[in-house]
Amino acid sequence: MHAKSKTDKTLNLALFDFDGTLYPKDSFTGFIFFTFPKHHIVTRGLKILPWVMAYYLGLYPAHAMRPRLFQSMFRGIAADLPQSLAPRYAQKIIKELDQNLLQQLYLHQQRGDHVVLVSASVDLYLAPVCELLNIELICTQTEISNGILSGNYNSKDCSCEQKKLRVLEKYNLDHYQQVYAYGNSHEDLEMFSLTDQYFMVGRDDTLPELVDAHPIEAMHRQKKLEKDST
């Protein structure tokens, strides 16, 4: 765990992975099928079929497969195509989020915690997702040149150690009373190392009990709840 002083801290930080965690499916593949016609997917998919087969056989890692798949599907595409479809896709997948983890996210927000989505998926559709949820975003960034998607990333694949490094780059953990993280795979372990409490989907049964960084506000909320119940 990340050792840090806990004195005089007024905020908590909550880090949520997306695919397999907050969203129970593969949002990136879903976005491909939402954006392109079948003939585009089949034609371009055939060119990387050996890597796709190796990936599903467990012989080719996800962090290598994602950029290869992105390049195959999006290279040379006008950026305004996926950008115009992304808000509708975000609206669609918001309705399919894991309800237990979504409620946990809302609890963090109600307590005034700083909530961040930390994902290896791409910014094209995660940005509107985060706008809908009113949270911040750390993810894999895509490269656009003269309005055209180059097929390359503008950052490293945001998984494993990159998740940890990107969080540390953007946030000073000494400013937070507690750091929480929610994930579902080995790609989240480095992010977990920054936390006081974490939750692994598929392994842990109980979500972390939240420590209120705002005791006075919590007292007012409790009094309001008691008043409303009478």
Phi and psi restraints in degrees (value plus and minus 20) as a CYANA .aco file:
   2 HIS   PHI     -99.7   -59.7
   2 HIS   PSI      96.5   136.5
   3 ALA   PHI    -100.3   -60.3
   3 ALA   PSI     109.6   149.6
   4 LYS   PHI    -176.6  -136.6
   4 LYS   PSI     136.6   176.6
   5 SER   PHI     -90.4   -50.4
   5 SER   PSI     122.7   162.7
   6 LYS   PHI    -128.7   -88.7
   6 LYS   PSI     -11.0    29.0
   7 THR   PHI    -100.7   -60.7
   7 THR   PSI     116.9   156.9
   8 ASP   PHI      39.9    79.9
   8 ASP   PSI      12.1    52.1
   9 LYS   PHI    -114.2   -74.2
   9 LYS   PSI     119.6   159.6
  10 THR   PHI    -137.7   -97.7
  10 THR   PSI     -22.0    18.0
  11 LEU   PHI    -150.2  -110.2
  11 LEU   PSI     130.9   170.9
  12 ASN   PHI    -128.2   -88.2
  12 ASN   PSI     136.0   176.0
  13 LEU   PHI    -139.5   -99.5
  13 LEU   PSI     109.6   149.6
  14 ALA   PHI    -141.3  -101.3
  14 ALA   PSI     103.2   143.2
  15 LEU   PHI    -132.1   -92.1
  15 LEU   PSI     101.1   141.1
  16 PHE   PHI    -135.8   -95.8
  16 PHE   PSI     103.6   143.6
  17 ASP   PHI     -90.3   -50.3
  17 ASP   PSI     143.0   183.0
  18 PHE   PHI    -127.6   -87.6
  18 PHE   PSI     -95.6   -55.6
  19 ASP   PHI     -83.3   -43.3
  19 ASP   PSI     106.9   146.9
  20 GLY   PHI      63.4   103.4
  20 GLY   PSI     -27.3    12.7
  21 THR   PHI    -141.0  -101.0
  21 THR   PSI    -112.2   -72.2
  22 LEU   PHI     -84.1   -44.1
  22 LEU   PSI     -57.5   -17.5
  23 TYR   PHI    -130.8   -90.8
  23 TYR   PSI     101.0   141.0
  24 PRO   PHI     -95.4   -55.4
  24 PRO   PSI     -24.1    15.9
  25 LYS   PHI    -136.0   -96.0
  25 LYS   PSI    -188.4  -148.4
  26 ASP   PHI    -116.6   -76.6
  26 ASP   PSI      78.6   118.6
  27 SER   PHI     -90.5   -50.5
  27 SER   PSI     -49.9    -9.9
  28 PHE   PHI     -88.9   -48.9
  28 PHE   PSI     -68.1   -28.1
  29 THR   PHI     -81.5   -41.5
  29 THR   PSI     -58.8   -18.8
  30 GLY   PHI     -80.8   -40.8
  30 GLY   PSI     -58.6   -18.6
  31 PHE   PHI     -87.9   -47.9
  31 PHE   PSI     -55.7   -15.7
  32 ILE   PHI     -79.7   -39.7
  32 ILE   PSI     -67.9   -27.9
  33 PHE   PHI     -91.7   -51.7
  33 PHE   PSI     -45.3    -5.3
  34 PHE   PHI     -94.8   -54.8
  34 PHE   PSI     -49.1    -9.1
  35 THR   PHI    -112.6   -72.6
  35 THR   PSI     -60.4   -20.4
  36 PHE   PHI    -133.0   -93.0
  36 PHE   PSI     131.7   171.7
  37 PRO   PHI     -91.2   -51.2
  37 PRO   PSI     141.4   181.4
  38 LYS   PHI     -79.9   -39.9
  38 LYS   PSI     -57.6   -17.6
  39 HIS   PHI     -85.2   -45.2
  39 HIS   PSI     -54.5   -14.5
  40 HIS   PHI     -85.2   -45.2
  40 HIS   PSI     -65.0   -25.0
  41 ILE   PHI     -85.7   -45.7
  41 ILE   PSI     -63.7   -23.7
  42 VAL   PHI     -87.2   -47.2
  42 VAL   PSI     -67.3   -27.3
  43 THR   PHI     -80.4   -40.4
  43 THR   PSI     -66.8   -26.8
  44 ARG   PHI     -98.9   -58.9
  44 ARG   PSI     -50.7   -10.7
  45 GLY   PHI     -86.6   -46.6
  45 GLY   PSI     -53.2   -13.2
  46 LEU   PHI     -81.4   -41.4
  46 LEU   PSI     -49.4    -9.4
  47 LYS   PHI     -90.1   -50.1
  47 LYS   PSI     -41.7    -1.7
  48 ILE   PHI    -138.8   -98.8
  48 ILE   PSI      -0.5    39.5
  49 LEU   PHI     -75.1   -35.1
  49 LEU   PSI     -62.0   -22.0
  50 PRO   PHI     -79.2   -39.2
  50 PRO   PSI     -58.2   -18.2
  51 TRP   PHI     -92.1   -52.1
  51 TRP   PSI     -56.2   -16.2
  52 VAL   PHI     -82.9   -42.9
  52 VAL   PSI     -64.4   -24.4
  53 MET   PHI     -84.5   -44.5
  53 MET   PSI     -61.7   -21.7
  54 ALA   PHI     -84.2   -44.2
  54 ALA   PSI     -56.2   -16.2
  55 TYR   PHI     -84.1   -44.1
  55 TYR   PSI     -67.5   -27.5
  56 TYR   PHI     -91.5   -51.5
  56 TYR   PSI     -38.4     1.6
  57 LEU   PHI    -107.9   -67.9
  57 LEU   PSI     -20.8    19.2
  58 GLY   PHI      58.9    98.9
  58 GLY   PSI      -2.5    37.5
  59 LEU   PHI    -121.5   -81.5
  59 LEU   PSI     -27.7    12.3
  60 TYR   PHI    -153.8  -113.8
  60 TYR   PSI     102.1   142.1
  61 PRO   PHI     -91.6   -51.6
  61 PRO   PSI     133.3   173.3
  62 ALA   PHI     -81.6   -41.6
  62 ALA   PSI     -58.2   -18.2
  63 HIS   PHI     -86.8   -46.8
  63 HIS   PSI     -40.6    -0.6
  64 ALA   PHI    -112.2   -72.2
  64 ALA   PSI     -51.4   -11.4
  65 MET   PHI     -91.5   -51.5
  65 MET   PSI     -59.3   -19.3
  66 ARG   PHI     -77.7   -37.7
  66 ARG   PSI     -71.8   -31.8
  67 PRO   PHI     -86.2   -46.2
  67 PRO   PSI     -51.5   -11.5
  68 ARG   PHI     -87.4   -47.4
  68 ARG   PSI     -62.0   -22.0
  69 LEU   PHI     -87.4   -47.4
  69 LEU   PSI     -61.0   -21.0
  70 PHE   PHI     -81.6   -41.6
  70 PHE   PSI     -65.4   -25.4
  71 GLN   PHI     -82.3   -42.3
  71 GLN   PSI     -62.4   -22.4
  72 SER   PHI     -82.2   -42.2
  72 SER   PSI     -62.3   -22.3
  73 MET   PHI    -105.9   -65.9
  73 MET   PSI     -53.0   -13.0
  74 PHE   PHI    -129.9   -89.9
  74 PHE   PSI     -30.4     9.6
  75 ARG   PHI     -80.8   -40.8
  75 ARG   PSI     107.2   147.2
  76 GLY   PHI      62.4   102.4
  76 GLY   PSI     -15.2    24.8
  77 ILE   PHI    -107.9   -67.9
  77 ILE   PSI     116.8   156.8
  78 ALA   PHI     -81.3   -41.3
  78 ALA   PSI     108.9   148.9
  79 ALA   PHI     -82.5   -42.5
  79 ALA   PSI     -47.5    -7.5
  80 ASP   PHI     -89.7   -49.7
  80 ASP   PSI     -35.0     5.0
  81 LEU   PHI     -88.5   -48.5
  81 LEU   PSI     -81.6   -41.6
  82 PRO   PHI     -84.6   -44.6
  82 PRO   PSI     -53.0   -13.0
  83 GLN   PHI     -85.0   -45.0
  83 GLN   PSI     -54.9   -14.9
  84 SER   PHI     -94.3   -54.3
  84 SER   PSI     -48.7    -8.7
  85 LEU   PHI    -108.2   -68.2
  85 LEU   PSI     -42.3    -2.3
  86 ALA   PHI     -77.1   -37.1
  86 ALA   PSI     -63.5   -23.5
  87 PRO   PHI     -79.9   -39.9
  87 PRO   PSI     -58.6   -18.6
  88 ARG   PHI     -88.9   -48.9
  88 ARG   PSI     -58.8   -18.8
  89 TYR   PHI     -84.6   -44.6
  89 TYR   PSI     -61.0   -21.0
  90 ALA   PHI     -81.0   -41.0
  90 ALA   PSI     -63.6   -23.6
  91 GLN   PHI     -79.7   -39.7
  91 GLN   PSI     -58.5   -18.5
  92 LYS   PHI     -86.4   -46.4
  92 LYS   PSI     -70.3   -30.3
  93 ILE   PHI     -98.5   -58.5
  93 ILE   PSI     -40.7    -0.7
  94 ILE   PHI     -78.5   -38.5
  94 ILE   PSI     -55.2   -15.2
  95 LYS   PHI     -92.3   -52.3
  95 LYS   PSI     -32.8     7.2
  96 GLU   PHI    -129.4   -89.4
  96 GLU   PSI      -8.6    31.4
  97 LEU   PHI     -88.1   -48.1
  97 LEU   PSI     132.3   172.3
  98 ASP   PHI     -82.3   -42.3
  98 ASP   PSI     101.1   141.1
  99 GLN   PHI     -88.8   -48.8
  99 GLN   PSI     -55.1   -15.1
 100 ASN   PHI     -85.4   -45.4
 100 ASN   PSI     -64.7   -24.7
 101 LEU   PHI     -92.9   -52.9
 101 LEU   PSI     -52.7   -12.7
 102 LEU   PHI     -84.6   -44.6
 102 LEU   PSI     -61.4   -21.4
 103 GLN   PHI     -84.4   -44.4
 103 GLN   PSI     -56.5   -16.5
 104 GLN   PHI     -83.7   -43.7
 104 GLN   PSI     -60.7   -20.7
 105 LEU   PHI     -80.5   -40.5
 105 LEU   PSI     -64.4   -24.4
 106 TYR   PHI     -82.7   -42.7
 106 TYR   PSI     -58.2   -18.2
 107 LEU   PHI     -82.3   -42.3
 107 LEU   PSI     -61.3   -21.3
 108 HIS   PHI     -78.9   -38.9
 108 HIS   PSI     -65.6   -25.6
 109 GLN   PHI     -84.3   -44.3
 109 GLN   PSI     -61.4   -21.4
 110 GLN   PHI     -82.3   -42.3
 110 GLN   PSI     -49.8    -9.8
 111 ARG   PHI    -105.3   -65.3
 111 ARG   PSI     -20.5    19.5
 112 GLY   PHI      63.9   103.9
 112 GLY   PSI      -7.0    33.0
 113 ASP   PHI     -90.5   -50.5
 113 ASP   PSI     135.4   175.4
 114 HIS   PHI    -107.5   -67.5
 114 HIS   PSI      94.1   134.1
 115 VAL   PHI    -129.7   -89.7
 115 VAL   PSI     111.5   151.5
 116 VAL   PHI    -153.7  -113.7
 116 VAL   PSI     112.4   152.4
 117 LEU   PHI    -106.3   -66.3
 117 LEU   PSI     106.0   146.0
 118 VAL   PHI    -142.9  -102.9
 118 VAL   PSI      86.5   126.5
 119 SER   PHI    -160.3  -120.3
 119 SER   PSI     129.4   169.4
 120 ALA   PHI    -101.5   -61.5
 120 ALA   PSI     -31.1     8.9
 121 SER   PHI     -91.7   -51.7
 121 SER   PSI     153.5   193.5
 122 VAL   PHI    -115.9   -75.9
 122 VAL   PSI     138.1   178.1
 123 ASP   PHI     -89.2   -49.2
 123 ASP   PSI     -41.2    -1.2
 124 LEU   PHI     -72.6   -32.6
 124 LEU   PSI     -63.8   -23.8
 125 TYR   PHI    -132.7   -92.7
 125 TYR   PSI     -38.3     1.7
 126 LEU   PHI     -91.5   -51.5
 126 LEU   PSI     -48.9    -8.9
 127 ALA   PHI     -80.4   -40.4
 127 ALA   PSI     -69.5   -29.5
 128 PRO   PHI     -87.3   -47.3
 128 PRO   PSI     -49.4    -9.4
 129 VAL   PHI     -79.9   -39.9
 129 VAL   PSI     -66.1   -26.1
 130 CYS   PHI     -89.0   -49.0
 130 CYS   PSI     -50.6   -10.6
 131 GLU   PHI     -84.3   -44.3
 131 GLU   PSI     -60.9   -20.9
 132 LEU   PHI     -86.7   -46.7
 132 LEU   PSI     -56.8   -16.8
 133 LEU   PHI    -106.8   -66.8
 133 LEU   PSI     -29.6    10.4
 134 ASN   PHI      39.5    79.5
 134 ASN   PSI      28.0    68.0
 135 ILE   PHI    -149.7  -109.7
 135 ILE   PSI     148.0   188.0
 136 GLU   PHI    -110.4   -70.4
 136 GLU   PSI     149.0   189.0
 137 LEU   PHI    -155.3  -115.3
 137 LEU   PSI     112.1   152.1
 138 ILE   PHI    -146.1  -106.1
 138 ILE   PSI     102.5   142.5
 139 CYS   PHI    -178.3  -138.3
 139 CYS   PSI    -196.2  -156.2
 140 THR   PHI     -95.6   -55.6
 140 THR   PSI     108.4   148.4
 141 GLN   PHI    -122.2   -82.2
 141 GLN   PSI     119.1   159.1
 142 THR   PHI    -120.7   -80.7
 142 THR   PSI     131.8   171.8
 143 GLU   PHI    -117.2   -77.2
 143 GLU   PSI     108.9   148.9
 144 ILE   PHI    -142.9  -102.9
 144 ILE   PSI     107.9   147.9
 145 SER   PHI    -146.8  -106.8
 145 SER   PSI      99.1   139.1
 146 ASN   PHI      33.7    73.7
 146 ASN   PSI      19.6    59.6
 147 GLY   PHI      60.1   100.1
 147 GLY   PSI     -15.4    24.6
 148 ILE   PHI    -137.4   -97.4
 148 ILE   PSI     116.1   156.1
 149 LEU   PHI     -92.5   -52.5
 149 LEU   PSI     103.2   143.2
 150 SER   PHI     -94.3   -54.3
 150 SER   PSI     -39.1     0.9
 151 GLY   PHI      72.0   112.0
 151 GLY   PSI     -24.5    15.5
 152 ASN   PHI    -123.7   -83.7
 152 ASN   PSI     142.6   182.6
 153 TYR   PHI    -107.2   -67.2
 153 TYR   PSI     130.0   170.0
 154 ASN   PHI    -116.3   -76.3
 154 ASN   PSI     -17.1    22.9
 155 SER   PHI    -168.5  -128.5
 155 SER   PSI     151.9   191.9
 156 LYS   PHI     -92.5   -52.5
 156 LYS   PSI     137.1   177.1
 157 ASP   PHI     -75.6   -35.6
 157 ASP   PSI     102.4   142.4
 158 CYS   PHI    -104.4   -64.4
 158 CYS   PSI      52.9    92.9
 159 SER   PHI    -159.1  -119.1
 159 SER   PSI     145.8   185.8
 160 CYS   PHI      31.7    71.7
 160 CYS   PSI    -143.1  -103.1
 161 GLU   PHI     -83.1   -43.1
 161 GLU   PSI     -50.5   -10.5
 162 GLN   PHI     -82.4   -42.4
 162 GLN   PSI     -53.9   -13.9
 163 LYS   PHI     -80.3   -40.3
 163 LYS   PSI     -67.1   -27.1
 164 LYS   PHI     -81.8   -41.8
 164 LYS   PSI     -67.9   -27.9
 165 LEU   PHI     -85.0   -45.0
 165 LEU   PSI     -60.3   -20.3
 166 ARG   PHI     -88.5   -48.5
 166 ARG   PSI     -56.7   -16.7
 167 VAL   PHI     -84.9   -44.9
 167 VAL   PSI     -66.3   -26.3
 168 LEU   PHI     -85.7   -45.7
 168 LEU   PSI     -50.5   -10.5
 169 GLU   PHI     -88.7   -48.7
 169 GLU   PSI     -53.4   -13.4
 170 LYS   PHI    -118.0   -78.0
 170 LYS   PSI     -47.3    -7.3
 171 TYR   PHI    -149.2  -109.2
 171 TYR   PSI     118.6   158.6
 172 ASN   PHI    -110.7   -70.7
 172 ASN   PSI      86.9   126.9
 173 LEU   PHI     -87.1   -47.1
 173 LEU   PSI     -39.7     0.3
 174 ASP   PHI     -86.3   -46.3
 174 ASP   PSI     -32.7     7.3
 175 HIS   PHI    -105.5   -65.5
 175 HIS   PSI     -25.2    14.8
 176 TYR   PHI    -133.5   -93.5
 176 TYR   PSI     122.2   162.2
 177 GLN   PHI     -91.6   -51.6
 177 GLN   PSI     -67.1   -27.1
 178 GLN   PHI    -155.6  -115.6
 178 GLN   PSI     125.2   165.2
 179 VAL   PHI    -138.6   -98.6
 179 VAL   PSI     106.9   146.9
 180 TYR   PHI    -135.0   -95.0
 180 TYR   PSI     131.9   171.9
 181 ALA   PHI    -165.1  -125.1
 181 ALA   PSI     128.7   168.7
 182 TYR   PHI    -151.7  -111.7
 182 TYR   PSI     105.0   145.0
 183 GLY   PHI    -170.6  -130.6
 183 GLY   PSI    -193.5  -153.5
 184 ASN   PHI    -162.4  -122.4
 184 ASN   PSI     -19.8    20.2
 185 SER   PHI    -173.2  -133.2
 185 SER   PSI     158.9   198.9
 186 HIS   PHI     -81.8   -41.8
 186 HIS   PSI     -41.5    -1.5
 187 GLU   PHI     -88.7   -48.7
 187 GLU   PSI     -32.1     7.9
 188 ASP   PHI    -121.9   -81.9
 188 ASP   PSI     -24.1    15.9
 189 LEU   PHI     -84.3   -44.3
 189 LEU   PSI     -58.2   -18.2
 190 GLU   PHI     -85.1   -45.1
 190 GLU   PSI     -58.3   -18.3
 191 MET   PHI     -84.8   -44.8
 191 MET   PSI     -59.8   -19.8
 192 PHE   PHI     -80.2   -40.2
 192 PHE   PSI     -50.4   -10.4
 193 SER   PHI     -86.4   -46.4
 193 SER   PSI     -33.2     6.8
 194 LEU   PHI    -107.6   -67.6
 194 LEU   PSI     -27.8    12.2
 195 THR   PHI    -122.9   -82.9
 195 THR   PSI     146.4   186.4
 196 ASP   PHI    -112.0   -72.0
 196 ASP   PSI     -55.7   -15.7
 197 GLN   PHI    -160.8  -120.8
 197 GLN   PSI     121.4   161.4
 198 TYR   PHI    -162.2  -122.2
 198 TYR   PSI     143.2   183.2
 199 PHE   PHI    -153.7  -113.7
 199 PHE   PSI     105.2   145.2
 200 MET   PHI    -126.2   -86.2
 200 MET   PSI      94.7   134.7
 201 VAL   PHI     -81.1   -41.1
 201 VAL   PSI     114.8   154.8
 202 GLY   PHI      68.6   108.6
 202 GLY   PSI     -30.1     9.9
 203 ARG   PHI    -142.5  -102.5
 203 ARG   PSI     -66.9   -26.9
 204 ASP   PHI    -111.1   -71.1
 204 ASP   PSI     119.6   159.6
 205 ASP   PHI    -113.2   -73.2
 205 ASP   PSI     -50.2   -10.2
 206 THR   PHI    -136.9   -96.9
 206 THR   PSI     108.1   148.1
 207 LEU   PHI     -87.7   -47.7
 207 LEU   PSI     129.9   169.9
 208 PRO   PHI     -78.5   -38.5
 208 PRO   PSI     120.9   160.9
 209 GLU   PHI     -98.2   -58.2
 209 GLU   PSI     108.8   148.8
 210 LEU   PHI    -102.6   -62.6
 210 LEU   PSI     113.3   153.3
 211 VAL   PHI    -111.2   -71.2
 211 VAL   PSI     103.7   143.7
 212 ASP   PHI     -99.0   -59.0
 212 ASP   PSI      98.3   138.3
 213 ALA   PHI    -100.6   -60.6
 213 ALA   PSI     -24.0    16.0
 214 HIS   PHI    -148.1  -108.1
 214 HIS   PSI      56.0    96.0
 215 PRO   PHI     -79.5   -39.5
 215 PRO   PSI     -54.9   -14.9
 216 ILE   PHI     -88.3   -48.3
 216 ILE   PSI     -65.5   -25.5
 217 GLU   PHI     -82.8   -42.8
 217 GLU   PSI     -58.4   -18.4
 218 ALA   PHI     -82.4   -42.4
 218 ALA   PSI     -59.8   -19.8
 219 MET   PHI     -83.1   -43.1
 219 MET   PSI     -63.2   -23.2
 220 HIS   PHI     -83.9   -43.9
 220 HIS   PSI     -60.4   -20.4
 221 ARG   PHI     -83.1   -43.1
 221 ARG   PSI     -62.8   -22.8
 222 GLN   PHI     -83.0   -43.0
 222 GLN   PSI     -62.7   -22.7
 223 LYS   PHI     -82.8   -42.8
 223 LYS   PSI     -59.6   -19.6
 224 LYS   PHI     -85.0   -45.0
 224 LYS   PSI     -62.4   -22.4
 225 LEU   PHI     -81.7   -41.7
 225 LEU   PSI     -62.0   -22.0
 226 GLU   PHI     -85.2   -45.2
 226 GLU   PSI     -59.5   -19.5
 227 LYS   PHI     -86.1   -46.1
 227 LYS   PSI     -62.0   -22.0
 228 ASP   PHI     -87.0   -47.0
 228 ASP   PSI     -47.4    -7.4
 229 SER   PHI    -102.6   -62.6
 229 SER   PSI     -32.7     7.3
